[in-house]
Amino acid sequence: IPTSSQSADNMSASSTGYFKYKITTPARAGGSVCYIYKKLLAVNVDAEFVSYGSAKMSDANHYLDPINLTIANKYASTSNIRIGAELNVRPVVIRAGFATYGSPFGTSLSGKFVRNTFSAGVGFRGTSNVYLDLGLMYTQWKEDYYLFSAQYVNASLIANSVVYFTATLGVKFN
């Protein structure tokens, strides 16, 4: 750990290789609402507020204070929203959903660094506690990419998309 006479600009590694610090993750607040109709249909909505700018790092000598200023100035608040529905017409269960995860730079629903996911699935329930679930998720997002420092080159906008397929075969034990 640096001695108290060292400045933050002149900080060096300790002789033991340890630097003690604490991280406070971003503040979050959320809620969820669900509607169930006769064990046939379930609809759920989750909403979450995230304040990325409230994240903090701290140490006993306040060397990390400049980082906290950067975090507070660069990052903003956003929201995450998840919506899902399930239709249970035994022996088949049908599911669909949508999720959007806002950018840590403050945009929600669309724009750079916002992730949107669309999902669908179907489940089959057997008579002897055997089930098969199939799911498909499509996630898309855009981001800036810098091959070198931003002061030397312009960003390349990259549009990403990923498709996930899942299959689960299970047995319930009573």
N, C-alpha and C positions, 0 to 999 in steps of 0.2 A: 504494500500500500504506500502511496507517495507520502512523504513527510509533510507536515503542515507548512513548511517554508516553501514548498514547490507551488507554482501557480498552475492553473488548469492548462495553460499553453505549454508548460514545461513539465507535464506529468510523465513519469516513466514507470515501467513495470516494477513491481516490488521484487525483492530478492527471493520471495517465496513463490511468486507467480500468482498470487491471489489478490483480487480486488473485490471488496464486499460492497454490494449495491442491492437496491430493492427496485422492483418494477411494479407499478400499479397499472393494470390493464384498463382499457377504455370503459367508461360508465355505460351501463345498459339498463333499459327498462322495457318491459314487454307485457303483452297480454294476449289472451287466447279466448276465442268464442267457438263453441261447438253446438250444432243442432243435430239431434237424432230423431228420426221419424220411424217409429214402429220396428226397430231392429232391421229396417230395410234400407235406409239411407242415412248416411252421416256426412255432414259438411263441417269443415273446420277452417278457421281463419286465425293465423298468428301474425301479430305485428310487433316489431321490436325497434326501439329507438337506440342508436349507438352514437356516442359522442367520442369519436376517435381523438379529438384534440385534448381530451381530458386525461389521456395516458401520461404517466410520469415515470421518471427514473430518478432515484435519489441515492446519495452516498453521504457519509459522515462529513466530508470536507467540501461538499457542494460543487465538485468538479463537473457533475452532470447537469447543472442548472442551464447552461447554454443549449443543451439538447432539448430540455423541456420547452424553451422558447421556440425552438424550431418546430417541435411537435405541435404546440399551440397555434403557431402561425400557418403551418402547412396543412394540417388535417382539420376536418370539419365534422359536423354531425350528419347522419343520414338515417335511413330506415331500411329494415329488412321485412319483407312480407311473404308469407307462405299461405297458400290456399289449397285445400284438398277435399276431395269427395270420394265416397265409397258407396257403391250400390251392391247390396247383398241379396241376390236372387239364387239362393242355394240350389244346387251345389256350386254355382259360379259367383265369384265376387269380382266386380269391376271397379278399378280405381283410376283417378285422374288428378293431376295437381299442377300447380305453378308456384314458382318461388322467384323472388327478385332480391338480390343482395346489393344494397347501395354502395356507391364508391366512398372510400375513406376521404375523398376530397370534396364531398358534399352533394353529389348528384344522386338521385333516386330514379328508378324505373328505366332510364335510358342514358346513354352517354358512355364515355370512357370509364373503364374499370367497374362498371355495373355488370353483375352476372345474373342472367335470366335462365331459369331451368324449367322445362316443360316435361312432365312425366305421365306415364300411363302404365297400367298393369292389369293383369287378370289372374285370378286365383281359382283353383279347382279343389273342392273339398270332397274327399271320398267318404264312404260309409264306415270305414275301419280306421279312423283317426289318421289317415294318410292325406297329405295335401301337396299341391304343386302350385307355386307362384312364379309368374313371369313378369318382368318389369322392364321398361324402356325409359331412359332419361336422355334428354337433349339439353346441353348447356352451351350458352354462347356469351362471349364478352369481347370487348375491344380494349386495347392498351397501346400506349406509346412504348417504342423500343429504341434505345440509343445504343449503337454499336460502340461509340466512344462517348466521352463527356458531352453533355448538352451544350456546353459553351463552344464546341467545335463542330458539331453536326446537328442537323435537324432530325426530329423524331420520325421513325417509320411507324405508321399506324398498322397494327396487326389485329386482324379479326380472327378470333379463336372459336372453335366449336368442337364439342366432344359428345359422342354418343356412347352411353353405357347400356348394356343389356345384362340383366340378372335372371337367374333361374334358381329356385329353391325347391328341393324335394324334402319333405319332412314327415316325421311320425310323431304324433302327440301321445305321451304316456300319461295315463290317469292314475 
